[in-house]
Amino acid sequence: MTDTAQRKRQIEARLQELGVRLQRIEDVLDDTELSDLEDQTIEWEDDEVQAGIGRASLREARFLTGALKRIANGTYGTCMSCGEQIAEERLDLIPYANLCRHCAGASPSET
């Protein structure tokens, strides 16, 4: 059985980490220095990478927020497709998982 209080703390800690990461990315993207064309090209490429990491972080934060809502309403750890319990090992790896391994494998998307 999932210890939801522990899982909630884990999810909240991860959300805090993502918040710090997103703030750093925002700071990097806001820091524009005028330099020569070669340096600007490298900076633009770096900005694209940072923006991609930011998008992935926002996506993970949405998933984690959904998991917190499921904890609050008592459905955390229950597969949204078949209603079976999601394996602890799966939740250890993917704390925002809303599908059991079987249903996730049959589904085109993870969550």
C-alpha positions as CSV (number, residue, x, y, z in Angstrom):
1,M,0.0,0.0,0.0
2,T,1.3,3.4,-0.9
3,D,2.3,5.7,1.9
4,T,0.7,8.8,0.5
5,A,2.1,11.2,3.1
6,Q,5.7,10.1,2.2
7,R,4.8,10.2,-1.5
8,K,3.3,13.7,-1.1
9,R,6.5,15.0,0.5
10,Q,8.5,13.4,-2.3
11,I,6.3,15.1,-5.0
12,E,6.4,18.4,-3.2
13,A,10.2,18.3,-3.0
14,R,10.4,17.5,-6.7
15,L,8.1,20.4,-7.5
16,Q,10.4,22.7,-5.5
17,E,13.4,21.4,-7.4
18,L,11.6,22.1,-10.6
19,G,10.7,25.6,-9.5
20,V,14.4,26.4,-8.8
21,R,15.4,24.9,-12.1
22,L,12.7,27.0,-14.0
23,Q,13.9,30.1,-12.2
24,R,17.5,29.5,-13.2
25,I,16.4,28.9,-16.8
26,E,14.4,32.1,-16.8
27,D,17.4,34.0,-15.5
28,V,19.6,32.5,-18.2
29,L,17.1,33.3,-20.9
30,D,16.7,36.9,-19.6
31,D,20.4,37.5,-19.5
32,T,21.2,38.8,-23.0
33,E,24.6,40.1,-23.7
34,L,25.4,41.8,-26.9
35,S,28.5,40.2,-28.4
36,D,29.9,39.2,-31.7
37,L,27.9,37.1,-34.2
38,E,29.6,33.8,-33.3
39,D,29.0,34.3,-29.6
40,Q,25.4,35.2,-30.3
41,T,24.9,32.1,-32.3
42,I,26.2,29.9,-29.5
43,E,24.0,31.8,-27.0
44,W,20.9,31.2,-29.2
45,E,21.7,27.5,-29.4
46,D,22.1,27.4,-25.6
47,D,18.9,29.3,-25.2
48,E,17.1,26.7,-27.3
49,V,18.4,23.9,-25.1
50,Q,17.4,25.8,-22.0
51,A,13.9,26.4,-23.3
52,G,13.5,22.7,-24.1
53,I,14.6,21.8,-20.6
54,G,12.1,24.4,-19.3
55,R,9.2,22.9,-21.3
56,A,10.1,19.4,-20.0
57,S,10.2,20.7,-16.5
58,L,6.8,22.5,-16.8
59,R,5.3,19.2,-18.2
60,E,6.7,17.2,-15.3
61,A,5.4,19.9,-12.8
62,R,1.9,19.5,-14.4
63,F,2.0,15.7,-14.0
64,L,3.2,16.1,-10.4
65,T,0.5,18.6,-9.6
66,G,-2.0,16.1,-10.9
67,A,-0.6,13.4,-8.6
68,L,-1.0,15.8,-5.6
69,K,-4.7,16.2,-6.6
70,R,-5.1,12.5,-6.8
71,I,-3.5,12.2,-3.3
72,A,-6.0,14.8,-2.0
73,N,-9.0,13.0,-3.5
74,G,-7.8,9.5,-2.5
75,T,-7.3,8.1,-5.9
76,Y,-3.5,8.2,-5.9
77,G,-1.9,4.8,-6.7
78,T,-5.0,3.6,-8.5
79,C,-4.9,3.0,-12.2
80,M,-7.2,5.5,-14.0
81,S,-7.9,2.9,-16.7
82,C,-8.5,-0.4,-15.0
83,G,-8.9,0.6,-11.3
84,E,-6.1,-1.8,-10.1
85,Q,-3.3,-0.7,-7.8
86,I,-0.2,0.8,-9.4
87,A,2.9,-1.1,-8.3
88,E,5.0,0.6,-5.7
89,E,8.1,0.1,-7.9
90,R,6.4,2.0,-10.7
91,L,5.4,4.8,-8.4
92,D,9.0,4.9,-7.1
93,L,10.2,5.5,-10.6
94,I,7.3,7.6,-11.8
95,P,5.6,9.2,-8.8
96,Y,3.0,10.9,-11.1
97,A,2.0,7.6,-12.8
98,N,-1.8,7.4,-13.2
99,L,-1.8,4.1,-15.1
100,C,-0.5,0.7,-14.1
101,R,2.2,-0.9,-16.1
102,H,-0.2,-3.0,-18.1
103,C,-2.5,-0.1,-19.1
104,A,0.5,2.2,-19.7
105,G,1.9,-0.4,-22.2
106,A,-1.4,-0.5,-24.0
107,S,-1.8,3.2,-24.1
108,P,-0.2,5.6,-26.6
109,S,0.9,8.0,-23.8
110,E,2.4,7.5,-20.4
111,T,-0.1,9.5,-18.3
